[in-house]
């Protein structure tokens, strides 16, 4: 009898029977408010009827048409649809299956386009689990330990994590940019540097928005030194931050954009976008894959983008995200164990610390588990595991945000022995 790998640890004990919108219905007969969304994947909620119908219709036509053998209509439609949302100048797209694959395709393209070997990443970034992607990941050693040697040519610079340093944001940005310039003098010459790779909001690194001034500082240095700016929008893209792309909270434009997760509401598809001039510098045979741009996943992605547009989900993410953050900040006023609340749109993190300000992963883990008892599903993240992240679907309602805040407050109170005030009276289930 076969079993799942014992290394695969579930964050919750829930076994899903079915799901719809923001709700998961377990085989235990309970309904759970899902603030995990498959780690930001089910962007239009679970089983959005238009996405389901698009996938169902495509399954009856052709499930898989390998895209370097023959072309299929959904991929052409997706490319046209995605092009309406891509930053100006990024008019050429390559498709893969996962975020890791897309990240690797992006760094491969950057190295070929510049004829330079080195990639600069930033402390706390998460870019995937395959060997090259894990070599670029600094969100925790668990992603890269135990299978060395890792890919060479990767250099890490500080991320402007103002709360960790105990500084204001401007001071943290100035420090991080100074250290990047110092890295050019000490580890990787600009003439050897192919690309910067950064998330507009750190994902596994702790749900930390990248300050706009820092992205703009990277853009300035990329322009001055002929370096490609790769923005990893795998988790932050497709409306999650209240802008269609997370980097749009700044004026910085990427040379290469990476997208996945929310692009197809749960179907596996990813992509990189660049200018035709840059994409043309990829060597023949360097792009491809058996399942990349799968027909069913592409059809689901076309429907997803249409739903995002028709239902104004980017605006909804902004408004509901503001409501969620306001609720979390209200909770933080009552619990000094919450050191920091931060995020953009429907990508919010709550950092737990001890009385002396050091990370408190024990409390974070306990709160995440206590939330399950309140029928609210969340996840932890951060190098220390002391951040609880809340990732509602883009279709989440104001009522569901209120219910989530109430349940989260109750979970913290259960762990820390406090009582919710009357203003946060329990929402009905």
Helices and strands as residue ranges (DSSP letters): E 16-20, E 23-26, E 31-34, H 37-40, H 49-59, H 73-83, E 92-96, H 99-114, E 118-122, H 131-135, G 141-143, E 154-157, H 162-165, H 169-186, G 190-192, E 193-199, E 201-202, E 208-209, H 212-225, E 228-232, G 246-249, E 256-259, G 261-264, E 270-274, H 276-279, H 295-310, H 313-334, E 338-344, E 347-352, H 361-373, E 376-377, E 379-381, E 387-390, H 398-416, G 422-424
